[in-house]
Amino acid sequence: MADNDPDEACSHALGEAPIAPVNRRARLRSLVLGVVILLCGAAVGAVVTALAIERQPMHGMHRGDRLPELIAARMQEKYNLTDAQKGQLQAIFEEHGKKLSDIRAEVQPSVEAEHEALRRAVEAVLTPEQAADWEKEFEKWRRPWHLRGGKPAAPAERR
């Protein structure tokens, strides 16, 4: 006890073993390593999420008026199209996209009615707990049929 450290004197007086000094360099190394691991995990997570979103079949469908442009740009990159080819394809996608939207708006009420009839028929067989769980799954696969928050958009709204 030549150091005259009051904490050391107190711990010896109580019969406790002295506390070993913390190695600051080891502590800093652990902290830096932890931050590096955290940042690497965040980067990997961001890349995997972006890839998963891009590979979804309906990715980009919510962009409405820009969809023909996005499809043509993606095709230009993938198939090495000329600007003229890209422009022609964009015009084709706009024309046929409008026609498909009109058809979808026309049949959407029938699709909704059939989905509702299906939901009611299945729920009649299930217990309330089973029906609640099934309803969540049903909405997942039913979602692609919905436009603009579950309601078909008017044909004039989409080009």
Backbone as a chain_set.jsonl record, in Angstrom:
{"seq": "MADNDPDEACSHALGEAPIAPVNRRARLRSLVLGVVILLCGAAVGAVVTALAIERQPMHGMHRGDRLPELIAARMQEKYNLTDAQKGQLQAIFEEHGKKLSDIRAEVQPSVEAEHEALRRAVEAVLTPEQAADWEKEFEKWRRPWHLRGGKPAAPAERR", "coords": {"N": [[0.82, -1.18, 0.0], [1.894, 1.212, -0.774], [1.231, 3.175, -2.512], [-0.693, 4.82, -1.5], [-3.375, 4.835, -2.282], [-6.691, 5.531, -1.822], [-8.955, 3.965, -2.533], [-7.881, 1.443, -2.926], [-6.888, 0.94, -0.397], [-9.261, 0.887, 1.031], [-10.559, -1.351, -0.12], [-8.784, -3.35, 0.637], [-9.045, -3.207, 3.366], [-11.608, -4.115, 3.69], [-11.332, -6.681, 3.007], [-11.481, -7.414, 0.369], [-10.444, -8.313, -2.948], [-8.067, -6.392, -4.799], [-9.112, -4.214, -7.487], [-8.492, -4.824, -10.857], [-6.668, -2.72, -13.078], [-8.201, -1.141, -15.921], [-7.496, -1.972, -19.193], [-7.0, 0.399, -21.381], [-6.376, 0.486, -24.111], [-7.149, -2.049, -25.073], [-9.856, -1.898, -24.566], [-10.629, 0.233, -26.246], [-9.987, -0.903, -28.695], [-11.851, -2.987, -28.773], [-14.222, -1.512, -28.838], [-13.964, -0.108, -31.298], [-13.874, -2.301, -33.061], [-16.439, -3.334, -32.621], [-18.029, -1.222, -33.644], [-17.23, -1.286, -36.34], [-18.162, -3.838, -37.081], [-20.909, -3.428, -36.719], [-21.425, -1.419, -38.677], [-20.736, -2.821, -41.014], [-22.659, -4.846, -40.956], [-24.985, -3.278, -41.239], [-24.572, -2.255, -43.812], [-24.576, -4.61, -45.393], [-27.169, -5.496, -44.842], [-28.667, -3.385, -45.995], [-28.029, -3.66, -48.73], [-28.994, -6.257, -49.285], [-31.718, -5.873, -48.739], [-32.372, -3.943, -50.696], [-31.927, -5.456, -53.032], [-33.851, -7.463, -52.699], [-36.226, -5.988, -52.805], [-36.088, -4.948, -55.402], [-36.314, -7.235, -56.92], [-38.9, -8.053, -56.626], [-41.978, -8.962, -58.136], [-43.907, -6.947, -58.54], [-42.532, -4.621, -58.248], [-42.076, -1.219, -58.635], [-44.505, -0.852, -59.828], [-46.247, 0.882, -58.623], [-45.606, 3.361, -59.51], [-47.078, 4.423, -61.511], [-47.632, 6.685, -63.95], [-44.972, 6.842, -64.733], [-44.143, 4.289, -65.201], [-43.981, 3.029, -67.881], [-41.715, 4.399, -68.851], [-39.761, 3.625, -66.974], [-39.674, 0.836, -67.403], [-38.821, 0.745, -70.079], [-36.312, 1.979, -69.813], [-34.995, 0.147, -68.171], [-34.975, -2.054, -69.872], [-33.408, -1.0, -71.915], [-30.93, -0.835, -70.705], [-30.5, -3.55, -70.058], [-30.691, -4.926, -72.534], [-29.116, -3.5, -74.217], [-30.214, -1.402, -75.854], [-30.836, 0.974, -78.486], [-31.334, 4.562, -78.332], [-33.483, 5.193, -79.921], [-34.857, 2.739, -80.099], [-35.541, 2.459, -77.409], [-37.283, 4.632, -77.088], [-39.364, 3.874, -78.856], [-40.239, 1.517, -77.604], [-41.083, 2.541, -75.15], [-43.284, 4.085, -75.972], [-44.928, 2.014, -76.891], [-45.36, 0.604, -74.476], [-46.74, 2.578, -73.057], [-49.106, 2.869, -74.588], [-50.235, 0.232, -74.553], [-50.278, -0.174, -71.835], [-52.211, 1.657, -70.961], [-54.484, 0.533, -72.147], [-54.537, -1.947, -70.815], [-54.908, -1.042, -68.2], [-57.455, 0.074, -68.413], [-58.955, -2.229, -68.951], [-58.473, -3.631, -66.592], [-59.681, -1.916, -64.704], [-62.278, -2.227, -65.519], [-62.852, -4.951, -64.975], [-62.263, -5.14, -62.317], [-64.324, -4.739, -60.267], [-65.727, -7.219, -60.446], [-63.698, -9.014, -59.767], [-63.165, -8.195, -57.142], [-65.653, -8.796, -55.941], [-65.675, -11.582, -56.202], [-63.422, -12.258, -54.683], [-64.347, -11.451, -52.174], [-66.528, -13.204, -51.827], [-65.142, -15.636, -51.757], [-63.57, -15.213, -49.438], [-65.587, -15.082, -47.452], [-66.699, -17.681, -47.67], [-64.563, -19.361, -46.934], [-64.052, -18.434, -44.332], [-66.377, -19.287, -43.087], [-65.919, -21.919, -42.561], [-63.781, -21.939, -40.819], [-62.544, -21.514, -37.409], [-63.024, -18.584, -35.296], [-60.452, -17.69, -34.459], [-58.736, -19.035, -36.252], [-59.706, -17.93, -38.601], [-58.974, -15.251, -38.319], [-56.165, -15.414, -38.484], [-55.926, -16.524, -41.033], [-57.03, -14.5, -42.598], [-55.037, -12.547, -42.684], [-53.077, -13.811, -44.3], [-54.598, -14.164, -46.604], [-55.01, -11.517, -47.425], [-52.417, -10.854, -48.181], [-51.916, -12.32, -50.585], [-53.975, -11.388, -52.054], [-53.521, -8.71, -52.373], [-51.995, -7.873, -54.786], [-54.047, -7.548, -56.645], [-55.245, -5.257, -55.971], [-55.431, -1.753, -56.479], [-54.054, 1.468, -55.875], [-54.418, 1.718, -52.956], [-56.335, -0.299, -52.468], [-58.549, 0.299, -53.963], [-59.732, 0.386, -57.255], [-58.104, 2.439, -59.586], [-59.42, 5.178, -61.387], [-59.84, 5.024, -64.93], [-59.109, 7.436, -66.217], [-57.306, 8.496, -64.514], [-54.965, 7.139, -64.825], [-52.406, 6.772, -67.252]], "CA": [[0.0, 0.0, 0.0], [2.811, 2.342, -0.856], [0.655, 4.185, -3.408], [-1.647, 5.628, -0.741], [-4.64, 4.899, -3.023], [-7.763, 5.304, -0.84], [-9.831, 2.871, -2.948], [-7.169, 0.202, -2.682], [-6.833, 0.777, 1.062], [-10.613, 0.532, 1.458], [-10.862, -2.719, -0.525], [-7.986, -4.249, 1.461], [-9.597, -3.183, 4.72], [-12.839, -4.914, 3.67], [-10.987, -8.055, 2.684], [-11.743, -7.673, -1.045], [-9.269, -8.287, -3.822], [-7.992, -5.122, -5.513], [-9.671, -4.217, -8.846], [-7.433, -4.697, -11.861], [-6.874, -1.542, -13.916], [-8.754, -1.432, -17.237], [-6.571, -1.714, -20.28], [-7.711, 1.316, -22.274], [-6.125, 0.131, -25.508], [-7.993, -3.204, -25.383], [-11.234, -1.405, -24.552], [-10.812, 1.025, -27.458], [-9.97, -1.854, -29.806], [-13.148, -3.674, -28.767], [-15.23, -0.541, -29.261], [-13.797, 0.114, -32.737], [-14.286, -3.526, -33.725], [-17.9, -3.387, -32.538], [-18.582, -0.247, -34.587], [-16.973, -1.799, -37.69], [-19.102, -4.946, -37.301], [-22.235, -2.823, -36.848], [-21.514, -0.762, -39.981], [-20.742, -3.865, -42.044], [-23.986, -5.47, -40.916], [-25.953, -2.334, -41.805], [-24.342, -2.195, -45.26], [-25.05, -5.865, -45.972], [-28.624, -5.467, -44.739], [-29.195, -2.439, -46.975], [-27.878, -4.244, -50.067], [-29.922, -7.381, -49.4], [-33.06, -5.31, -48.812], [-32.541, -3.327, -52.015], [-32.05, -6.53, -54.022], [-35.136, -8.131, -52.499], [-37.278, -5.099, -53.293], [-35.981, -4.845, -56.856], [-36.694, -8.499, -57.555], [-40.323, -8.32, -56.453], [-42.64, -8.822, -59.425], [-44.691, -5.725, -58.645], [-41.674, -3.482, -57.947], [-42.197, -0.127, -59.58], [-45.854, -0.738, -60.371], [-46.949, 1.995, -58.001], [-45.126, 4.631, -60.06], [-48.094, 4.881, -62.431], [-47.304, 7.3, -65.229], [-43.549, 6.643, -65.062], [-43.84, 2.874, -65.401], [-43.444, 2.744, -69.219], [-40.364, 4.948, -68.924], [-38.888, 2.783, -66.165], [-39.508, -0.458, -68.067], [-37.991, 0.964, -71.268], [-34.941, 2.249, -69.359], [-34.429, -1.121, -67.694], [-34.711, -2.872, -71.062], [-32.283, -0.409, -72.635], [-29.72, -1.253, -70.001], [-30.347, -5.001, -70.101], [-30.57, -5.435, -73.898], [-28.266, -2.585, -74.969], [-31.053, -0.805, -76.88], [-30.533, 2.342, -78.9], [-32.314, 5.519, -77.812], [-34.68, 5.086, -80.761], [-35.582, 1.54, -79.647], [-36.102, 2.762, -76.092], [-38.433, 5.508, -77.313], [-40.442, 3.085, -79.449], [-40.781, 0.615, -76.578], [-41.805, 3.347, -74.162], [-44.586, 4.406, -76.57], [-45.714, 0.772, -76.889], [-45.78, 0.323, -73.095], [-47.761, 3.573, -72.688], [-50.353, 2.523, -75.284], [-50.813, -1.014, -74.04], [-50.523, 0.012, -70.401], [-53.52, 2.321, -70.817], [-55.517, -0.459, -72.471], [-54.589, -2.914, -69.713], [-55.501, -0.36, -67.043], [-58.902, 0.181, -68.661], [-59.519, -3.576, -68.768], [-58.419, -3.94, -65.166], [-60.717, -1.123, -64.033], [-63.564, -2.804, -65.907], [-63.083, -6.244, -64.332], [-61.946, -5.065, -60.891], [-65.469, -5.022, -59.389], [-66.006, -8.664, -60.447], [-62.62, -9.655, -59.01], [-63.413, -7.877, -55.73], [-66.823, -9.561, -55.493], [-65.284, -12.989, -56.08], [-62.545, -12.344, -53.509], [-65.185, -11.348, -50.973], [-67.267, -14.465, -51.703], [-64.16, -16.632, -51.331], [-63.24, -14.939, -48.041], [-66.727, -15.478, -46.594], [-66.859, -19.142, -47.709], [-63.489, -19.967, -46.141], [-64.26, -18.078, -42.924], [-67.5, -20.068, -42.56], [-65.385, -23.221, -42.153], [-62.74, -21.761, -39.806], [-62.88, -20.905, -36.113], [-62.673, -17.156, -35.345], [-59.002, -17.525, -34.358], [-58.171, -19.465, -37.532], [-60.117, -16.96, -39.618], [-58.164, -14.04, -38.154], [-54.842, -15.712, -39.035], [-56.061, -16.716, -42.477], [-57.329, -13.196, -43.213], [-53.748, -11.896, -42.956], [-52.494, -14.473, -45.475], [-55.476, -13.871, -47.734], [-54.733, -10.145, -47.866], [-51.106, -10.82, -48.846], [-51.983, -12.747, -51.983], [-55.014, -10.593, -52.701], [-52.998, -7.354, -52.557], [-51.662, -7.472, -56.156], [-55.239, -7.197, -57.4], [-55.686, -3.931, -55.545], [-54.713, -0.588, -56.996], [-54.276, 2.718, -55.157], [-54.984, 1.531, -51.62], [-57.455, -1.226, -52.414], [-59.615, 0.714, -54.855], [-59.206, 0.557, -58.595], [-57.997, 3.82, -60.015], [-60.229, 5.481, -62.556], [-59.003, 4.988, -66.125], [-58.611, 8.759, -66.551], [-56.201, 8.795, -63.602], [-53.769, 6.443, -65.308], [-52.182, 6.884, -68.697]], "C": [[0.865, 1.244, 0.0], [2.236, 3.455, -1.694], [-0.233, 5.182, -2.672], [-2.945, 5.846, -1.509], [-5.766, 4.588, -2.051], [-8.685, 4.153, -1.227], [-9.193, 1.522, -2.662], [-7.121, -0.083, -1.185], [-8.18, 0.313, 1.586], [-10.922, -0.925, 1.109], [-10.041, -3.723, 0.272], [-8.555, -4.325, 2.872], [-10.849, -4.039, 4.796], [-12.571, -6.372, 3.326], [-11.271, -8.407, 1.23], [-10.444, -7.629, -1.822], [-9.24, -6.945, -4.543], [-8.512, -5.279, -6.947], [-8.536, -3.975, -9.831], [-7.714, -3.471, -12.726], [-7.359, -1.966, -15.311], [-7.721, -1.063, -18.288], [-7.305, -0.884, -21.322], [-7.543, 0.948, -23.743], [-7.016, -1.046, -25.929], [-9.452, -2.774, -25.445], [-11.545, -0.611, -25.823], [-10.851, 0.105, -28.684], [-11.309, -2.589, -29.895], [-14.258, -2.755, -29.254], [-15.157, -0.31, -30.771], [-14.248, -1.115, -33.52], [-15.814, -3.659, -33.721], [-18.561, -2.432, -33.521], [-18.393, -0.723, -36.022], [-17.946, -2.927, -38.021], [-20.512, -4.41, -37.506], [-22.409, -2.193, -38.23], [-21.531, -1.775, -41.125], [-22.103, -4.555, -42.105], [-25.049, -4.575, -41.517], [-25.806, -2.267, -43.317], [-24.865, -3.455, -45.945], [-26.581, -5.902, -45.939], [-29.257, -4.546, -45.764], [-29.129, -3.015, -48.384], [-28.875, -5.38, -50.264], [-31.36, -6.877, -49.51], [-33.327, -4.703, -50.178], [-32.711, -4.393, -53.1], [-33.398, -7.235, -53.908], [-36.275, -7.282, -53.045], [-37.268, -5.046, -54.814], [-36.473, -6.101, -57.552], [-38.16, -8.851, -57.364], [-41.033, -8.084, -57.78], [-43.373, -7.496, -59.591], [-43.859, -4.481, -58.36], [-41.823, -2.426, -59.034], [-43.605, 0.069, -60.099], [-46.612, 0.451, -59.796], [-46.549, 3.343, -58.581], [-46.027, 5.146, -61.174], [-47.582, 5.386, -63.76], [-45.857, 7.063, -65.648], [-43.211, 5.196, -65.377], [-43.344, 2.561, -66.808], [-42.009, 3.241, -69.395], [-39.368, 4.069, -68.16], [-38.634, 1.428, -66.824], [-38.587, -0.304, -69.273], [-36.529, 1.219, -70.872], [-34.264, 0.977, -68.884], [-34.088, -2.042, -68.867], [-33.523, -2.326, -71.851], [-30.961, -0.848, -72.021], [-29.45, -2.749, -70.184], [-30.042, -5.511, -71.507], [-29.751, -4.521, -74.804], [-29.029, -1.954, -76.142], [-30.531, 0.571, -77.271], [-31.584, 3.258, -78.284], [-33.615, 5.444, -78.607], [-35.525, 3.876, -80.34], [-36.257, 1.799, -78.308], [-37.35, 3.62, -76.25], [-39.622, 4.763, -77.887], [-41.087, 2.168, -78.406], [-41.567, 1.373, -75.527], [-43.2, 3.707, -74.683], [-45.5, 3.181, -76.576], [-46.232, 0.479, -75.486], [-46.844, 1.322, -72.636], [-49.104, 3.204, -73.296], [-51.02, 1.297, -74.665], [-51.075, -0.933, -72.532], [-51.866, 0.669, -70.144], [-54.636, 1.329, -71.079], [-55.664, -1.475, -71.339], [-55.213, -2.3, -68.458], [-57.006, -0.241, -67.196], [-59.583, -1.172, -68.446], [-59.557, -3.924, -67.286], [-59.496, -3.19, -64.393], [-62.103, -1.692, -64.324], [-63.865, -4.095, -65.145], [-62.864, -6.208, -62.821], [-63.152, -5.32, -59.985], [-65.817, -6.513, -59.329], [-64.958, -9.419, -59.639], [-62.838, -9.421, -57.511], [-64.581, -8.688, -55.178], [-66.459, -11.03, -55.29], [-64.342, -13.193, -54.897], [-63.369, -12.316, -52.224], [-65.984, -12.633, -50.753], [-66.342, -15.584, -51.229], [-63.831, -16.458, -49.852], [-64.354, -15.413, -47.113], [-66.879, -17.001, -46.54], [-65.791, -19.826, -46.854], [-63.699, -19.666, -44.664], [-65.406, -18.845, -42.289], [-67.03, -21.429, -42.041], [-64.451, -23.09, -40.953], [-63.306, -21.255, -38.483], [-62.516, -19.42, -36.202], [-61.166, -16.907, -35.271], [-58.313, -17.907, -35.675], [-58.482, -18.444, -38.625], [-59.291, -15.677, -39.524], [-56.768, -14.239, -38.735], [-54.898, -15.841, -40.55], [-56.304, -15.391, -43.201], [-56.041, -12.452, -43.557], [-53.089, -12.488, -44.194], [-53.299, -14.152, -46.731], [-55.197, -12.483, -48.288], [-53.393, -10.044, -48.573], [-51.212, -11.23, -50.312], [-53.058, -12.014, -52.744], [-54.497, -9.205, -53.086], [-52.643, -6.99, -53.996], [-52.872, -7.092, -57.014], [-55.727, -5.794, -57.073], [-54.819, -2.862, -56.172], [-55.037, 0.604, -56.112], [-55.024, 2.498, -53.843], [-56.217, 0.67, -51.587], [-58.608, -0.848, -53.303], [-59.035, 0.873, -56.248], [-59.181, 2.033, -58.963], [-58.868, 4.013, -61.244], [-59.332, 5.491, -63.78], [-58.423, 6.35, -66.488], [-57.397, 9.13, -65.689], [-54.885, 8.21, -64.075], [-53.644, 6.641, -66.795], [-51.667, 5.593, -69.245]], "O": [[0.581, 2.212, 0.705], [2.706, 4.589, -1.603], [-0.491, 6.274, -3.178], [-3.555, 6.911, -1.408], [-5.805, 3.489, -1.499], [-9.157, 3.43, -0.35], [-9.856, 0.584, -2.219], [-7.295, -1.226, -0.761], [-8.252, -0.541, 2.47], [-11.476, -1.656, 1.929], [-10.517, -4.821, 0.563], [-8.546, -5.387, 3.495], [-11.134, -4.629, 5.839], [-13.482, -7.2, 3.353], [-11.301, -9.588, 0.884], [-9.473, -6.994, -1.411], [-10.299, -6.409, -4.869], [-8.371, -6.344, -7.55], [-7.731, -3.057, -9.669], [-8.866, -3.207, -13.071], [-6.973, -3.021, -15.815], [-7.15, 0.027, -18.264], [-8.137, -1.407, -22.063], [-8.48, 1.088, -24.529], [-7.576, -1.034, -27.025], [-10.2, -3.248, -26.3], [-12.616, -0.774, -26.407], [-11.651, 0.311, -29.597], [-11.835, -2.784, -30.991], [-15.138, -3.182, -30.002], [-16.186, -0.318, -31.448], [-14.931, -0.984, -34.535], [-16.404, -4.059, -34.725], [-19.548, -2.79, -34.163], [-19.301, -0.579, -36.84], [-18.494, -2.969, -39.122], [-21.235, -4.892, -38.378], [-23.429, -2.409, -38.884], [-22.265, -1.6, -42.097], [-22.628, -4.813, -43.188], [-25.928, -5.056, -42.232], [-26.807, -2.227, -44.033], [-25.532, -3.364, -46.976], [-27.21, -6.302, -46.918], [-30.285, -4.89, -46.347], [-30.08, -2.87, -49.154], [-29.531, -5.455, -51.303], [-32.139, -7.409, -50.302], [-34.39, -4.921, -50.758], [-33.55, -4.243, -53.988], [-34.015, -7.564, -54.922], [-37.19, -7.806, -53.68], [-38.323, -5.092, -55.446], [-36.996, -6.029, -58.664], [-38.618, -9.863, -57.896], [-40.731, -7.116, -58.478], [-43.444, -6.978, -60.705], [-44.415, -3.389, -58.241], [-41.705, -2.727, -60.222], [-43.877, 1.073, -60.757], [-47.529, 0.967, -60.434], [-47.1, 4.37, -58.182], [-45.76, 6.212, -61.73], [-47.147, 4.601, -64.603], [-45.562, 7.087, -66.843], [-42.086, 4.908, -65.785], [-42.337, 1.862, -66.927], [-41.188, 2.57, -70.021], [-38.267, 3.804, -68.643], [-37.509, 0.929, -66.807], [-37.682, -1.113, -69.475], [-35.614, 0.724, -71.53], [-33.086, 0.754, -69.165], [-33.059, -2.718, -68.864], [-32.726, -3.093, -72.39], [-30.008, -1.185, -72.724], [-28.317, -3.16, -70.433], [-29.231, -6.422, -71.671], [-29.693, -4.734, -76.015], [-28.556, -1.968, -77.279], [-29.868, 1.244, -76.482], [-32.602, 2.79, -77.775], [-34.704, 5.607, -78.057], [-36.748, 3.97, -80.236], [-37.405, 1.408, -78.096], [-38.367, 3.357, -75.608], [-40.758, 4.982, -77.467], [-42.311, 2.054, -78.332], [-42.604, 0.901, -75.062], [-44.179, 3.645, -73.94], [-46.696, 3.29, -76.303], [-47.404, 0.143, -75.314], [-47.757, 0.949, -71.899], [-50.126, 3.222, -72.609], [-52.197, 1.319, -74.305], [-52.002, -1.566, -72.027], [-52.582, 0.288, -69.218], [-55.617, 1.277, -70.337], [-56.779, -1.822, -70.95], [-55.96, -2.967, -67.741], [-57.751, -0.428, -66.234], [-60.65, -1.251, -67.839], [-60.553, -4.447, -66.788], [-60.151, -3.765, -63.524], [-62.993, -1.642, -63.475], [-64.998, -4.313, -64.717], [-63.241, -7.148, -62.12], [-63.02, -6.059, -59.009], [-66.167, -7.016, -58.261], [-65.287, -10.355, -58.911], [-62.708, -10.347, -56.71], [-64.503, -9.209, -54.065], [-66.888, -11.649, -54.316], [-64.451, -14.191, -54.184], [-63.105, -13.081, -51.296], [-66.105, -13.1, -49.621], [-66.73, -16.392, -50.385], [-63.814, -17.43, -49.097], [-64.091, -16.07, -46.105], [-67.159, -17.554, -45.476], [-66.094, -20.773, -46.129], [-63.54, -20.555, -43.827], [-65.415, -19.04, -41.073], [-67.676, -22.021, -41.176], [-64.335, -24.02, -40.155], [-64.381, -20.657, -38.431], [-61.768, -19.032, -37.099], [-60.655, -16.013, -35.946], [-57.426, -17.198, -36.152], [-57.635, -18.135, -39.463], [-58.948, -15.086, -40.548], [-56.238, -13.349, -39.4], [-54.03, -15.334, -41.261], [-55.817, -15.2, -44.315], [-55.957, -11.802, -44.598], [-52.594, -11.75, -45.046], [-52.732, -13.9, -47.794], [-55.155, -12.301, -49.505], [-53.242, -9.227, -49.481], [-50.659, -10.56, -51.185], [-53.051, -12.021, -53.975], [-54.997, -8.599, -54.034], [-52.96, -5.877, -54.416], [-52.722, -6.383, -58.009], [-56.524, -5.216, -57.811], [-53.619, -3.051, -56.369], [-56.168, 0.742, -55.647], [-56.12, 3.023, -53.644], [-57.085, 0.889, -50.741], [-59.574, -1.606, -53.397], [-57.953, 1.439, -56.405], [-60.123, 2.775, -58.683], [-59.025, 3.096, -62.049], [-58.181, 5.918, -63.694], [-57.318, 6.404, -67.029], [-56.574, 9.96, -66.076], [-53.815, 8.73, -63.758], [-54.64, 6.677, -67.518], [-51.417, 5.488, -70.446]]}, "num_chains": 1, "name": "protein.A"}
